[in-house]
Amino acid sequence: MTTITLQLSVELEQKLRESIARRDAQSLPRLFANAFAPTVEALLEKTHPQFGFAGMSR
């Protein structure tokens, strides 16, 4: 099993917490996608550098 730790900006973490507290089902998927994108990008770049994933989420 692999554990992935996300490093969130203070702003993104606050937005996630607020959306969860409001049970805002519409904004949560977008916020989670924004949270995961840099981590997924880094993992793809590390495992498949030939495809040039660096900088895609920006």
Secondary structure, DSSP 8 states (H G I E B T S, - for coil): ---------HHHHHHHHHHHHHT-TTTHHHHHHHHHHHHHHHHHHHH-GGG--TTTT-
